[in-house]
Amino acid sequence: MGRAKHRLDDSSLCPRKRMTKVLLLGGILSELYALAAFQILTLTYLLLSPFHPFRTCYGRTGKQVPVLLIHGYPSNPAVLWPLVIRLRKKGFANVHAITLIPFWGSVHNWANQISRAVDGILARCRCDTIDIVAHSMGGLAAAYYLKYLGGKEKVRKFLPLATPFRGSHIAYLGPGFCTVQMRPRSRFLTELDFKPEDVPKVDIYSFRAGLDECVIPHSSPILDEPSKNIQFEYLGHASILFSEKAAQTIIQVLAL
């Protein structure tokens, strides 16, 4: 009977193991698709930008709290289009994005550009606060803006997506000064030392991807309480921007 029971227990686990493998394979394929889309959108934007040289896009004025979307390294606002479309469908009309240049520059430079963009958006919209959704390195620049450039008085919600607050070992492989800043224990990350208690008025929801191939260790996006940490087990660094599930969660958080 003991052997039969053991065989029964093993067999009962098989469907779960198979499902895990299916989800894992699906997540990997989804990330590969997202990486391809990521590159296509980035190149499309670069090709079209000479004909439509804008720094802020998608923006509309309105009574809603404005939402600023911030891209990561090495990309541009084009990779945010899928998220913009989903936000618009759910009634978020006051959505903006910024092109941070150069992509290989310092995080400090990006943070200053974010500061100017926020001030411009708030002035045009006649609003007091803004919500920020930032991907990867964009999240580090936004965090620096919050902590050191007065953003904590102007930002209502901060949603970093796959942001390496404790650095990433993959940063050793990339070109640009910003990759030096994103390495674990770098001078920049030591200076930033971002903690929710530094910005007590800002609601923070940190999103991380379980299959993130660019942020290693995977614990790097985790922040201390009272911030909320949200994990998507079968998403990667790029697919978190294209995922319907991630977008729905972002929408739910912004609507709170």
Buried (B, 14 or more C-beta within 10 A) or exposed (E): EEEEEEEEEEEEEEEEEEEEEEEBEEBBEBBEBBBEBBEEBBEEBEEEEEEEEEBBBBBBEBEBBBBBBBBBBBBBBBBBBBBBEBBEEBEBBBBBBBBBEEBEBBBBBBBBBBBEBBEBBBEBBEBEBBBBBBBBBBBBBBBBBBBBBEBBEBBBBBBBBBBBBBBBBBBEEBEBBBBBBBBBEBEBBEBBEBBBEBBEEBBBBBBBBBBBBBBBBBEBBBBEEEBBBBEBEBBBBBBBBBBEEBBEBBBEBBEE
